[in-house]
Amino acid sequence: MNDTSPEIARMVRERYMEMSGERRFLIGIQMFDTARTIALSSLPQDLSENEKRQRLCERFYGSQFAEKMFAVKTAK
């Protein structure tokens, strides 16, 4: 779904391109950190740190990747 008009999308892209590569990189890191915080807040609070990492991996990269990384079957 894309509800952004082409004109606004162009303006946003131009603004990002005016930024330094370092600034764009830092914005990306901040966006990822925010997404991670939101995802963590949706998980049950009683999970171990390893279980949280497994669930985050599954959420961000998919169950096949998580199964390979953690050598366990993930919930589907």
Secondary structure, DSSP 8 states (H G I E B T S, - for coil): ---S-HHHHHHHHHHHHHS-HHHHHHHHHHHHHHHHHHHHHTS-TT--HHHHHHHHHHHHH-HHHHHHHHTS----
